[in-house]
């Protein structure tokens, strides 16, 4: 599948492997197309495999962005934004919410 995927509240991205709770997604290791995950008044939690080449843009209004990956995170007023390229960049992973936190977590490879 080489097309953009957009997911809004209450949906699960097919083929990305959800991680069991509302607002939680685990991306596949080989991200080949852009993702847009957008919600309102909900938390977004996304797990990104350490070897994925992606460009990340995350923005929340009245929430915070937290990441254990090397992203630039800035806060201006009530808005928090994170952006950066992982492993040289690639398809964009866009995370947007209003009144919710965004957690971007480096997923560990299964042993």
C-alpha positions in Angstrom: 0.0 0.0 0.0 1.7 3.2 -1.2 -0.9 5.8 -0.4 -1.4 8.3 2.4 -3.3 7.1 5.4 -5.4 9.4 7.6 -6.9 8.2 10.9 -9.3 10.2 13.0 -10.8 9.6 16.5 -12.3 6.1 16.8 -10.5 4.6 13.8 -7.6 2.2 13.7 -5.0 2.4 10.9 -5.1 -0.8 9.0 -1.8 -2.5 8.6 -0.1 -0.4 11.2 -0.7 -2.7 14.1 -2.7 -1.1 16.9 -1.3 -1.6 20.4 -4.6 -2.3 22.2 -5.9 0.9 23.6 -7.8 3.9 22.2 -5.5 6.4 20.8 -2.5 4.0 20.7 -0.8 3.0 17.4 2.3 0.9 16.7 3.8 1.7 13.3 5.3 -1.1 11.2 9.0 -1.1 10.8 8.9 -0.3 7.1 6.8 2.8 6.9 6.2 3.4 3.1 3.5 6.1 3.1 2.5 9.2 5.1 0.3 8.8 8.2 -2.0 11.5 9.7 -3.3 10.6 13.1 -5.8 13.3 14.3 -8.1 13.4 17.3 -9.9 15.9 19.5 -9.8 15.8 23.3 -7.9 12.6 23.3 -4.3 11.4 23.9 -2.2 10.1 21.0 0.4 7.5 21.8 2.5 6.2 18.9 5.3 3.6 18.9 7.9 4.1 16.1 10.4 1.3 15.4 14.0 2.5 15.9 15.1 1.8 12.3 12.2 3.6 10.7 13.1 6.4 8.3 10.3 8.9 8.9 9.7 12.6 9.3 7.7 13.4 12.4 5.4 16.4 12.9 3.3 16.5 16.1 1.2 19.4 17.4 -1.2 19.7 20.3 -3.1 22.7 21.6 -3.7 22.6 25.4 -1.6 19.5 25.8 2.1 18.5 25.7 4.3 16.5 23.4 6.6 14.0 25.0 9.1 11.9 23.1 12.1 9.6 23.9 13.2 10.0 20.3 15.6 12.8 19.1 12.9 15.4 18.1 12.9 19.2 18.5 10.1 20.1 20.9 8.9 23.6 21.4 6.2 25.3 23.4 4.5 28.6 22.5 1.6 29.6 24.7 -0.8 26.7 24.8 0.6 25.0 21.8 3.3 22.3 21.8 5.0 21.1 18.6 7.6 18.4 17.9 9.3 17.8 14.6 12.3 16.0 13.3 13.7 13.4 10.9 14.5 9.9 12.2 17.1 7.9 10.3 17.4 10.4 7.5 13.7 11.1 7.3 11.1 9.6 4.9 7.3 9.5 4.8 5.7 12.0 7.2 4.0 10.8 10.4 1.7 13.7 11.3 0.1 13.7 14.8 -2.5 16.3 15.7 -4.8 16.7 18.7 -6.6 19.5 20.6 -6.8 19.2 24.4 -4.7 16.0 24.6 -1.1 14.9 25.0 1.0 13.2 22.4 3.5 10.6 23.4 6.0 9.5 20.7 7.9 6.4 21.8 10.8 4.5 20.3 9.5 1.0 19.9 11.9 -1.8 20.7 12.5 -4.7 18.3 11.2 -8.0 19.5 13.9 -10.4 20.6 
